[in-house]
Amino acid sequence: MFLKNHLLPLITRPWLLIIAIFGLSACEPVNFAAPTAAVDPNQPVVVALMVPLASGNSVTDQLAQNMVNAARMAVRDLNGVNIDLRVYETGGNAQVAATAATRAVADGAQIIVGPLYSTSTAAIGPIAARAGINVLSFSNTTSVAGGNIFIMGTTFDTVANRLVGYAVGSGLANIGIVYQEGVSGESGRRSIETAIARNGGNLTTAVSYPLNLTEMGVAAAGIASTLKSSGSNAVFFTDSPLRGLGFITASLGSNSYRTNRDAQFMGLTRWDSSDEVLVTPSLQGGWFAVPDPALTLLFETRYQLSYGVNAHQLSGLAYDGIAAVGAMIRAARAAGENNAFSARRITDPAGFAGVTGIFRFRTDGTNERGLAIMKVNNGVATMVSAAPRSFGVGGS
């Protein structure tokens, strides 16, 4: 890990030097870019945290509270940066989020971290832009990125690029795509196609299936035949274990097309969502990508010790958002500037390192993340390629 020396005081504990340092070695689109309001880095900075509290759904509210807890943990970890963190409930609703954003602007917010959902993100974009405020949204939906909105969530593009890059580097350059019908499947297919072209791979075939179990089973025979004749040595699936992934891979197996034997299977979604998924016979040996497991474990351990409950998988995004804000404030103060949250500073190619690993924002509002590649191995996920710790290293 390489750090800019003048930023070292940002972290209060030496063993947290790996976290949230700025400056490592190297819906419809929302375009409401506006001049960024000046921010005095020597004064308390008002940060609006927007989370889906008061949603009426206990699971969503628990996730939202986890995000608030993680954000407050990040504030405590910052040294020499005065953040006035204010929490705004969106209820997971776009209209409520817009009202909350209007209130946050009136309260003097200088940057918004959140909200979680793409519809809420799109709703607050123009409100924030009119006030000259940039938004670090937790969403992973690229269609809402752009202008004053920068998304933090792990995107299909990032996952596809990491897995395809590793596959091609491992001699598995002939890649087929199997995707579910619908918006999500089509979006995933496009991301994989782009990644194949970017990494010098060869798209052998792209076949879809309906999200109906009976029709899916019927379609599997034709898909298996197509894959066999395509010359694919890797197959990329876009579907989630919570939907049709297990069924389509099992159906392919019933038609004599299996991972490892016929091709390397890999997935656009996380395959470690449950113990049951990890023991699914048709997924054994398959690859998927996750945020840096070592850093994630460190964060989850600290969170559990602080709050007595397990951290939600997405709560690290809130920590990283606040830590990135603190890092930008620190950097602006060191430079004697009042543009802490300008697009230029947010999109610095050096990026950030957080509890989910390294990440940086692109000028189009999307992001890149350093991910590890995991393999399903008899009920556990084992690492086959570690997450990079700086950009420019394999997997970035």
C-alpha atoms as one frame of an Amber mdcrd trajectory, in Angstrom:
protein
   0.000   0.000   0.000   1.376   3.354  -1.050   0.123   6.459   0.735   0.660
  10.172   0.332   2.619  11.118   3.437   0.773  14.347   4.102  -2.469  12.390
   4.471  -1.304   9.997   7.172  -2.827  12.009  10.072  -6.283  11.281   8.677
  -6.503   7.979  10.541  -6.489   7.890  14.310  -5.147   4.341  14.771  -1.995
   2.967  13.106  -3.668  -0.375  12.386  -6.300   1.436  10.335  -3.849   2.896
   7.844  -5.307   0.643   5.185  -8.671   2.322   5.498 -10.023   5.333   3.646
  -6.854   7.080   2.525  -7.144   9.355  -0.477  -4.256   8.992  -2.895  -3.262
   5.468  -3.800  -0.743   4.752  -6.496  -2.163   4.908  -9.299 -33.415   4.899
 -14.828 -32.386   7.550 -17.368 -29.092   9.250 -17.226 -29.048  12.195 -14.860
 -26.942  15.100 -16.072 -27.365  18.034 -13.763 -23.764  19.178 -13.536 -23.412
  22.551 -11.850 -20.583  24.574 -10.325 -19.684  23.027  -6.992 -20.288  25.213
  -3.954 -17.177  26.313  -2.076 -16.261  24.298   1.014 -13.968  25.674   3.690
 -12.000  22.598   4.814 -10.955  24.376   8.016 -14.541  24.638   9.272 -17.100
  21.969  10.225 -18.427  20.410   7.019 -22.098  19.482   6.876 -22.567  16.045
   5.332 -26.063  14.742   4.578 -26.356  10.962   4.917 -29.462   9.709   3.123
 -30.631   6.187   4.000 -33.932   4.278   3.602 -35.024   4.545   7.248 -38.778
   4.705   7.959 -39.474   2.418   4.993 -42.024   0.347   6.872 -39.986  -2.765
   6.051 -37.999  -4.207   8.935 -35.248  -5.648   6.716 -34.759  -2.371   4.866
 -34.804  -0.380   8.086 -32.195  -2.688   9.602 -29.964  -2.198   6.562 -30.435
   1.561   6.810 -29.508   1.575  10.495 -26.415  -0.486   9.690 -25.411   2.204
   7.218 -25.913   4.940   9.801 -23.809   2.998  12.303 -21.033   2.454   9.752
 -21.027   6.123   8.771 -20.722   7.175  12.411 -17.866   4.706  12.842 -16.097
   6.407   9.932 -16.587   9.834  11.488 -15.027   8.592  14.721 -12.039   7.213
  12.818 -11.239  10.506  11.124  -8.532  12.629  12.697  -8.306  16.374  12.177
 -11.454  16.511  10.041 -14.613  18.033  11.482 -17.694  16.440   9.920 -21.174
  17.456  10.985 -23.031  14.296   9.969 -26.787  14.654   9.592 -29.046  11.705
   8.825 -32.055  12.038   6.512 -34.695   9.324   6.133 -35.816   8.524   2.590
 -38.161   5.646   3.395 -36.785   3.991   0.257 -39.134   6.262  -1.683 -38.135
   8.720  -4.416 -40.640  11.412  -3.421 -39.633  11.241   0.242 -35.977  11.335
  -0.825 -36.579  14.497  -2.852 -38.229  16.167   0.138 -35.320  15.064   2.349
 -32.808  16.461  -0.154 -34.586  19.799  -0.184 -34.411  19.868   3.606 -30.732
  18.880   3.547 -29.937  21.759   1.188 -31.811  24.150   3.455 -29.827  22.791
   6.420 -26.570  23.704   4.692 -25.431  20.305   3.419 -22.202  20.569   1.419
 -22.215  17.023   0.044 -24.749  14.193   0.061 -23.744  10.592   0.779 -26.483
   8.201  -0.344 -29.270   7.435  -1.025 -29.323   3.685  -1.651 -31.852   3.209
  -4.428 -31.491   4.422  -8.006 -34.958   5.979  -8.127 -34.226   8.036  -5.025
 -30.830   8.975  -6.429 -32.379  10.215  -9.661 -34.957  12.210  -7.692 -32.413
  14.135  -5.615 -29.925  14.803  -8.425 -31.387  18.061  -9.776 -32.160  19.354
  -6.280 -28.555  18.900  -5.224 -27.211  20.267  -8.505 -29.124  23.535  -8.172
 -27.356  24.022  -4.838 -23.957  23.125  -6.302 -23.780  19.878  -4.300 -22.297
  16.594  -5.491 -23.818  13.241  -4.533 -22.004  10.018  -3.622 -24.851   7.547
  -4.084 -24.796   3.975  -2.774 -26.534   2.795  -5.943 -24.885   0.474  -8.457
 -27.204   1.475 -11.303 -25.063   3.158 -13.941 -28.010   4.805 -15.690 -28.381
   7.319 -12.833 -24.685   8.248 -12.788 -23.396  11.428 -14.369 -23.371  15.148
 -13.799 -23.273  15.676 -10.045 -24.058  12.024  -9.210 -21.276   9.522  -8.526
 -22.306   5.968  -7.678 -20.450   3.821  -5.145 -22.065   0.416  -5.594 -20.276
  -2.439  -7.334 -21.450  -2.364 -10.945 -21.939  -5.077 -13.557 -19.181  -3.404
 -15.587 -16.647  -3.729 -12.771 -17.479  -7.376 -12.027 -17.493  -8.338 -15.699
 -14.169  -6.636 -16.361 -12.485  -8.306 -13.391 -13.701 -11.819 -14.191 -13.192
 -11.597 -17.939  -9.711 -10.135 -17.468  -8.769 -12.990 -15.173 -10.304 -15.611
 -17.473  -8.481 -14.315 -20.542  -5.233 -14.137 -18.569  -5.796 -17.774 -17.553
  -6.155 -18.911 -21.171  -9.966 -18.941 -21.163 -10.556 -16.387 -23.889 -13.522
 -18.000 -25.686 -16.431 -16.820 -23.595 -20.139 -17.511 -23.980 -22.915 -15.629
 -22.189 -26.085 -17.149 -20.737 -28.527 -14.499 -19.525 -32.085 -14.257 -18.293
 -34.690 -12.375 -20.294 -35.504  -8.899 -19.000 -33.795  -5.627 -18.192 -31.302
  -7.045 -15.686 -30.203  -9.846 -17.981 -29.812  -7.552 -20.973 -27.826  -5.070
 -18.902 -25.544  -7.828 -17.661 -25.033  -9.168 -21.178 -23.952  -5.743 -22.444
 -21.468  -5.357 -19.584 -19.935  -8.755 -20.304 -19.713  -8.091 -24.035 -17.911
  -4.825 -23.344 -15.527  -6.554 -20.939 -14.752  -9.282 -23.476 -13.868  -6.691
 -26.116 -11.813  -4.635 -23.644  -9.759  -7.610 -22.490  -9.090  -9.166 -25.875
 -11.442 -12.098 -25.443 -13.705 -13.747 -27.991 -17.489 -13.692 -27.615 -18.546
 -17.143 -28.792 -22.297 -16.904 -28.248 -24.954 -15.138 -26.177 -28.130 -17.071
 -25.395 -31.092 -16.128 -23.225 -33.766 -18.026 -21.321 -37.183 -17.098 -19.874
 -37.637 -16.663 -16.131 -40.188 -19.426 -15.951 -39.032 -22.768 -14.582 -40.933
 -24.907 -17.059 -39.841 -22.878 -20.081 -36.326 -22.615 -18.663 -36.030 -26.381
 -18.466 -37.176 -26.718 -22.067 -34.747 -24.011 -23.240 -31.784 -25.648 -21.485
 -31.392 -28.375 -24.103 -30.983 -25.841 -26.889 -28.645 -23.676 -24.800 -26.448
 -26.672 -23.969 -26.273 -27.610 -27.649 -25.368 -24.055 -28.622 -22.637 -23.856
 -25.998 -21.153 -27.204 -27.049 -20.913 -26.118 -30.680 -19.630 -22.617 -29.852
 -16.183 -23.658 -28.714 -16.588 -21.798 -25.426 -14.074 -22.599 -22.702 -15.779
 -20.206 -20.255 -19.447 -19.341 -19.731 -20.618 -16.178 -17.973 -24.024 -16.229
 -16.242 -25.874 -13.014 -15.416 -28.610 -14.414 -13.166 -28.729 -14.401  -9.353
 -28.809 -17.448  -7.046 -32.020 -15.966  -5.650 -33.671 -16.298  -9.062 -32.852
 -18.720 -11.870 -29.107 -19.349 -11.639 -29.270 -22.667  -9.779 -32.032 -24.006
 -11.994 -30.469 -23.071 -15.334 -27.037 -24.456 -14.398 -28.624 -27.657 -13.086
 -30.688 -27.940 -16.278 -27.558 -27.530 -18.383 -25.984 -30.302 -16.316 -28.956
 -32.536 -17.093 -28.160 -31.889 -20.747 -24.520 -32.915 -20.298 -23.012 -29.431
 -20.025 -21.180 -28.839 -16.756 -18.692 -26.460 -15.198 -15.050 -27.571 -15.094
 -15.694 -30.473 -17.494 -17.062 -28.485 -20.443 -16.250 -24.873 -19.548 -15.375
 -22.640 -16.625 -18.595 -21.168 -15.206 -18.543 -17.656 -13.716 -21.193 -15.273
 -12.495 -22.051 -11.604 -12.513 -23.668 -11.795  -9.063 -22.337 -13.027  -5.731
 -22.595 -16.801  -5.346 -21.926 -16.742  -1.592 -25.323 -15.356  -0.649 -26.072
 -18.429   1.475 -24.610 -21.752   2.586 -27.188 -23.498   0.408 -25.908 -21.781
  -2.724 -22.324 -22.765  -1.950 -23.242 -26.461  -1.871 -25.267 -26.353  -5.101
 -23.752 -29.141  -7.251 -24.113 -27.267 -10.561 -22.121 -24.280  -9.244 -19.126
 -26.184  -7.853 -15.900 -24.775  -9.258 -17.616 -21.620 -10.499 -16.066 -18.176
 -10.105 -17.580 -14.951  -8.795 -16.165 -11.623  -7.602 -16.360  -9.904  -4.194
 -14.889  -6.853  -2.457 -11.538  -7.412  -0.743 -12.287 -10.257   1.742  -9.503
  -9.364   4.195 -10.564  -5.731   4.525 -14.212  -6.721   4.651 -13.525  -9.118
   7.526 -11.620  -6.436   9.425 -14.521  -4.021   9.059 -17.153  -6.615   9.981
 -15.191  -7.582  13.096 -14.882  -3.966  14.231 -18.559  -3.347  13.498 -19.644
  -6.369  15.538 -17.490  -5.290  18.458 -18.879  -1.747  18.285 -22.582  -2.525
  17.877 -23.045  -6.133  18.980 -24.643  -7.198  15.711 -23.377  -8.316  12.333
 -22.794  -5.706   9.658 -24.982  -5.829   6.566 -23.082  -6.590   3.375 -23.791
  -3.075   2.057 -22.974  -1.136   5.214 -19.310  -0.809   4.240 -20.400   1.533
   1.458 -21.549   4.051   4.063 -18.230   3.850   5.900 -16.321   4.330   2.660
 -18.480   7.249   1.570 -17.840   9.183   4.765 -14.167   8.211   4.842 -13.765
   9.439   1.260 -15.411  12.722   2.220 -12.963  13.091   5.089 -10.035  12.288
   2.828 -11.112  14.942   0.319 -11.470  17.542   3.051  -8.007  16.730   4.325
  -6.527  16.901   0.821  -8.185  20.262   0.087  -6.896  21.702   3.350  -3.371
  20.504   2.594  -3.584  22.158  -0.822  -5.033  25.395   0.590  -8.120  25.074
  -1.594 -11.848  25.491  -0.967 -12.992  22.947  -3.550 -12.996  19.842  -1.384
 -15.842  18.187  -3.265 -15.209  19.323  -6.821 -15.649  16.783  -9.598 -11.908
  17.007 -10.236 -11.109  15.952  -6.699 -13.802  13.255  -6.578 -12.534  11.728
  -9.818  -8.835  11.872  -8.991  -7.453   8.728 -10.694  -5.494   7.870  -7.527
  -8.832   7.016  -5.905  -9.579   5.846  -2.392  -8.989   2.802  -0.219 -11.787
   1.775   2.082 -13.180  -1.091   4.100 -14.484  -2.634   0.865 -11.159  -2.254
  -0.935  -9.867   0.266  -3.450 -12.257   2.312  -5.551 -12.251   5.377  -7.744
 -14.857   7.393  -9.568 -14.885   7.917 -13.321 -15.788  11.244 -14.882 -19.095
   9.758 -16.076 -20.118   9.141 -12.459 -19.538   5.376 -12.493 -16.733   3.686
 -10.575 -13.985   1.084 -10.634 -13.330  -1.271  -7.730 -10.635  -3.725  -6.819
 -12.300  -7.128  -6.455 -11.149 -10.606  -5.461 -12.157 -13.689  -7.432 -13.624
 -16.552  -5.446 -14.371 -20.174  -6.325 -17.254 -22.300  -5.074 -15.568 -25.255
  -3.417 -17.717 -27.810  -1.564 -19.646 -25.410   0.606 -17.062 -22.673   0.998
 -15.756 -19.838  -1.145 -12.011 -20.019  -1.687  -9.915 -17.250  -3.198  -8.297
 -17.830  -6.566  -7.137 -14.250  -7.175  -6.667 -11.601  -4.486  -8.124  -8.126
  -4.756  -5.558  -5.542  -5.877  -4.513  -3.010  -3.276  -3.622  -0.262  -5.760
  -4.838   0.700  -9.209  -2.723  -0.410 -12.120  -2.225  -3.846 -10.519  -3.943
  -6.923 -11.927  -7.703  -6.818 -11.583  -8.149  -3.047 -11.360
